[in-house]
């Protein structure tokens, strides 16, 4: 893909445990996938480069083109892993402490944080979201030692999961040292067609990535993932700086008032159109397949609506990485894209 030559419309799958075997990759490509997202939030750069090599091999066997995207992690705060403990059951109203240093005490709900920087701007009353929104905490106190929170829903806390803050001040760094290292590995291996930069808040985030590329002499198109209020506020400038935009609805719905999500996606579509750039729709396109044999009626209308608004690509996430029906998810997405996508 030179100068971001989009073969519109694109259908990308996210590789994960359910889609990393050669047989499944070939089935996904036969089903209509035109690209794959390899996320550097999990595993090593070496693993993702090896996976890119696998996808290239499968596409070559089938005689099809495939777009391979390196999705850089960005700055991420996580609950530290606790040895021998994958889940901590909690009930609404319970108090927990998220501490900046020290050991975990599961019985007392004292949980250390890894890289707390992104949520250090929170204040009393803000909400902290774990993972994809399964667990919500309300901030009751912030001190030099940590954050005291109240559990807002019955459920389980999962050590190792990421945390996001529902706050206009939430501004994770888009290009950390890890991301720069991963980007250098991507450029060196020569198997990727583009990169996705997470938590893009301003054109400077794109400039940093281009600077790394300039140092190596290898230039790849850049997708700006819009996931925060700051990214929405600077859409016009970001759209001019990037090669494409992604409506990354998963984190975007968690870092702002979720009621505003449709308005934000419309703003992304408008900014991309005004800048003459493609945009990609992501998150929860076909998760209804975990319960039903077809996508939900809401999913059908959702995808058709945004394709009609000019989305030139869609990206499946959980559906193909962890879902039980990855190939069917691609097949049904393809049918909707063929019917409603703009040629």
HELIX and SHEET records of a PDB file:
HELIX    1   1 UNK A   22  UNK A   31  1                                  10    
HELIX    2   2 UNK A   45  UNK A   62  1                                  18    
HELIX    3   3 UNK A  116  UNK A  119  5                                   4    
HELIX    4   4 UNK A  177  UNK A  189  1                                  13    
HELIX    5   5 UNK A  203  UNK A  216  1                                  14    
HELIX    6   6 UNK A  229  UNK A  233  1                                   5    
HELIX    7   7 UNK A  235  UNK A  241  1                                   7    
HELIX    8   8 UNK A  249  UNK A  252  1                                   4    
HELIX    9   9 UNK A  258  UNK A  260  5                                   3    
HELIX   10  10 UNK A  261  UNK A  275  1                                  15    
HELIX   11  11 UNK A  287  UNK A  290  5                                   4    
HELIX   12  12 UNK A  297  UNK A  308  1                                  12    
HELIX   13  13 UNK A  318  UNK A  321  1                                   4    
HELIX   14  14 UNK A  326  UNK A  340  1                                  15    
SHEET    1   A 9 UNK A  10  UNK A  14  0                                        
SHEET    2   A 9 UNK A  35  UNK A  39  1                                        
SHEET    3   A 9 UNK A  67  UNK A  71  1                                        
SHEET    4   A 9 UNK A 194  UNK A 197  1                                        
SHEET    5   A 9 UNK A 221  UNK A 226  1                                        
SHEET    6   A 9 UNK A 244  UNK A 248  1                                        
SHEET    7   A 9 UNK A 278  UNK A 282  1                                        
SHEET    8   A 9 UNK A 313  UNK A 316  1                                        
SHEET    9   A 9 UNK A  10  UNK A  14  1                                        
SHEET    1   B 8 UNK A  77  UNK A  79  0                                        
SHEET    2   B 8 UNK A 110  UNK A 114 -1                                        
SHEET    3   B 8 UNK A  95  UNK A  99  1                                        
SHEET    4   B 8 UNK A 146  UNK A 151 -1                                        
SHEET    5   B 8 UNK A 135  UNK A 142 -1                                        
SHEET    6   B 8 UNK A 127  UNK A 130 -1                                        
SHEET    7   B 8 UNK A 162  UNK A 166 -1                                        
SHEET    8   B 8 UNK A  77  UNK A  79 -1                                        
SHEET    1   C 2 UNK A  88  UNK A  90  0                                        
SHEET    2   C 2 UNK A 155  UNK A 157 -1                                        
END                                                                             
